[in-house]
Every structure is written in C-alpha cells, then in structure tokens.
Amino acid sequence: MKKTSFVILSLLAAGIATARDLYTPEEHSITPVGLDLASPIALPSSSWSVYGLRLDFLYGSNWNVYGLDLGLAARTTANQYGLALSAGNWVEADQCGVAFGAIGNFVRGNVSGVQIAGLINYNRGVAEAFQLAPININGAFYGAQFGAVNINFGETGGGLQFGIYNNTRCQFTGAAIGIINCAQQNMNGCQIGIINVAAESGSGCQIGLFNGAEKFEGVQIGLLNIISQSSVSLSPIVNANF
C-alpha cells in the first residue's frame, strides 16, 4: 500500500512538473493581459512582456509593459510605454508616455512624456518631459519642471524650472523661477527669484534680491548684484556686463 501511494505521488509530482514545463514560456514572451496579485504570484509570470493591459493588485513585475498599467505598485524590468497609474512606478530601463504615481515615479533609464507624482519623480537618465511633483530629480533634463524642489545633475539641460529651490549641476539653457535658483555650471537664460546664483558663468538676466555669478554676460537687477570677474564686481539695483 505504501509502495503504491509512493508511486502515485511520484507520478502526480511528475505530472505537475511536466505541465509547468509545458506552460513556462520562452523568455520574454508576449501576452495581451497580465494579472499580478503580488509577484511572483502572477499570470503569466514576470518574465513575460505585456502588450495591452496589466493589473497589479498589490505588486506587479514584468519585462516590458506597453499599454495600460494599473495597480498599487508597478515594476518593469525593461521598458514601460503608455499610461501608468499606480502608487509607485519602478522602471529599470526607459519610460515613455504618461505616468501617474501617488508616491512617485522611479526610472533608471530615459524618460519621454509626462510624469506626475504625489511625492517624487526620480530619473537617472535623460528626461524629455513635463514633470509635476513636490520633488523632481533627474540626470539630463529638457522640458518643464513644476515642484518645490527641482534638481538636475546631468551634463546638459534646458527648459523651465518653477519651484522653491531649483538647482542645475549641469550646463542649463532656459529659465528658472523660484525662491532660490542655483546653476552650478553654465547658465544661459534667466533666473528670477530671491537668490540667484550662477556659480561658474552665465549669460542673460538675473532678477532677485541677491544675484551672484563668477562670470556673467547680461543684466542683473536686484538689491545686491555681484559679478566677480567684471570691471564692476558689486553694484546695487542694476549691474551689467557685456
């Protein structure tokens, strides 16, 4: 009897394994619909790409998602393209389209489109986007940022920054409007705020209570204006260098 039971259990286990092998797809196969309770509890598995609709009830993870991504926490090992609505969107490669994150959007690669978050948009690559969140942090950035804190640390950037604190560690071309605007390298354009700083060099205009630059070609309007390398290094109200 015991021997018979052992044989039956062995055959059953072999049958389940065989069925699983038959079901397991080739790497990164495509499905029109993905259902994720809490990955790896998902149909199909996380190695699949979803071209259509993914529903993430608690936590979803797939290779690519192209289309509509809805859920609590969404992760893609590669790209996320389309419309994403979740508490948090984590993308290991590129994100393109519109992403709404109640907490945030986190992208290791490049971004193209719109990002709106309740707390933070954080992108390590190049972002060509419209961003709206309390905190926006990017590598290279081109577009418009609206937030309390906007920081770009890539080599180049351009567009509009509107916030309380705007910081560009790159060469930036465009406009920064806020309480504190700081360009740590070259700034070409306009800074409007209470404190405006172009640490290395700048061109255009600075309008605020305090305006400071190492090198600057243009006009400063404020209570105190400093251009370190200029014939007139310090001037109240208006300072200009061409």
N, C-alpha and C positions, 0 to 999 in steps of 0.2 A: 504493500500500500504506500509506504513511504517512498519507495523507488518510483512508483507510478506518479505520485504527486510531484516528485522532483523533476521527472521528465516533462510533465505538463507545464510546470512553472518555467522550465528551461525553454520549452517551445514558445510559451507566451512571451517571455522576455525577448527571444529571438525575433518573434513576430513584430513586437513593438519597435525594436531597433531597426528592423527592415523597413517598416512603414515610415519611421522617422527619416531613414536614409532616402527613401523614395520621395519624401516631401521636401527635404532640405534642398534649396535651390542652388544654382550656380552662384558664385559670388556676385553680389550687387545686381540681382535680377530685379525686374520692374513689376510693380503692382499698381493698379489704379486707386486702391483704397488701403490704408494702413490703420489698424486699431491697436493702440497701446494702452494697457492698463497701468503697468509700471515695468518698463523694460528691465529684464528680458521677457517678461510676460506680455507677449505681443503676437499679433497675427497680421502679416507674416513677421519673421524675425528681423532684428536690427540690421542685418547685412543687406536687406532689400532697399531699393530706391522706390520712393512713392511719387508717381506722376498722376496727380489728381487730388485726393483728399486724405489727410492724416488727422485722426482724432487721438489726442493724448489725454487720457482721463486723469492720470497722475503724472507720469513721466514717460515721454516717448523719445526713442532714438532710432534713427535710420541713416543710411548712407547719404542719399540725396532726397530732398523734398522739392518737387516742382508743382505748384498749385496752391491749394488752401491748407493751411496748417493751424489747427485749433486745439487748444488744450491748456493744461495747467503749467507744465514745464516741457519745453520742446528742445531737442538737441539733434543736430545733423553732423555726421562725421565728415561730410564733404560740404555740399552747397545747399542753400535754402533760397529758392526763387519763387516769387509770387506774393501772396498775402499771408502773413503770420500774425496770429492773435493768441497770446498766452501771458502767463505771469512772467516768464523769462524765456528768451530765445538764445540758445547757445549754438554758434555756428563755427565749426572748425576750419572751414575754407571761406567761401565767398557768400555774401548775401545780396540779393537783388530784388527790388520790389518795394513793398510796404510792410514794415514790421512794427507791431504794437506790443510792448512789453509792460505789464503792470509794474514789475520791478525793473527790468532792464533788457537791453539787447547787448550781447557779447559776441564779438566776431574776431576771429584770428586773422582772417584774410581781408579782402577788399569789400567795400560796400558801395552800392549804387541804388539810389532811390530815396525812400523816406523812412526815418526812424523816430518813433515817438515812445517815450518811456516814462514811467512814474518816478523813477529814481535816476537811472544812468544809462547812457549809451557809451559803450567802450569798444573801440575798434583798433586793432593793431596795424592794419594795413592802410591802404589809400581809401579814403571815403569821399565819394562824389555824391553829396546827399543834402537833404533838408533834415535837420535834427531839432527835436524839441524834447527837453528833459531838464531836470534840475542840474544834472552834471553830464557834460559831453566831453569825452576824451578820445582823441584819435591820433593816428600816425599822421601822414599827409592828409590834408583836408581841402576840399574845394566845394563850396556851396554856401549854405546859410545855417548858422547855429543860434538857437534861442535857449538860454538856460542861465541858471545862477552862476555856474562855473563852466567855462569853455576852455579846454586845453588841447593844443595840437603840438605834437613832438616830432613830427616827421621832418624831412629835409625841405619841403616846399609846401605852400598852401595859399589859398586865396578865397575871397568871397566876403561874407558878412558874419561878424560875431556880435551878438547882442546879449549882454548879461551883466551880472555884478562884477565878476572877475574874468577877464579874458587874457589868456596867456598863449603866445605862439613862440615855440622854441625853434621855429624854422624861418625861412625867408617867406614873408607873407605879403600878399598884394590884395588890398581891399580896404574894408572899413571895420573898425572895432568901436562899439558903443557900449559903455559901461561905467561903473564907478572906478575900477582900476583896469587899465589896459597896459599890458606889458608885452613888448616884442623883444625877445632875447637876441635875435639876429637882425636881419634887414627888414624894414617895414616900408612898403611903398603904398601910400594911400592916405587914410585919415583915421585919427584916433580922437574920439570925443568922450570925455569923462572927467572925473575929479582929478585923478592922477593918470598921466600918460607917459610911458617910458619906451624909448627905442634904445636898447642897451648898446648896440653896435652902430647902426646907422639907419637913417630914414629919409624919406622924401615925401612931400605932400603937405599935410597940415596936422597940427595938434591943437585941440581946443579943450581947455580944462583949467582947474585952479593951479595945478602944477604940471608943467611939461618939461621933460628932460630927454636929452639924446647926446650920444657921444659925437656923432656926425649927423648933420641934418641939412637937407636942401628943401627949403619951403618956408612956411609961416607957422609960428607958434602964437597962440592967443590965450592969455591966462594971467593969473595973479603973479606967478613966478615962472619964467621961461629960461631954460638952460640949454645951450649947445656948447659942449666942452671944447670942441675943435672949431672955433669960429672967431672972427675978429671981435664980435660982441658975444661973450660967452654967457652973460647973465643979463636979463632985461625984464622989467615988469611990463605987464599989459600986452606988449607985442614984441616979438623977436623974429627976425627974418635972416635967412642966409641963402644965397644963390651962387 
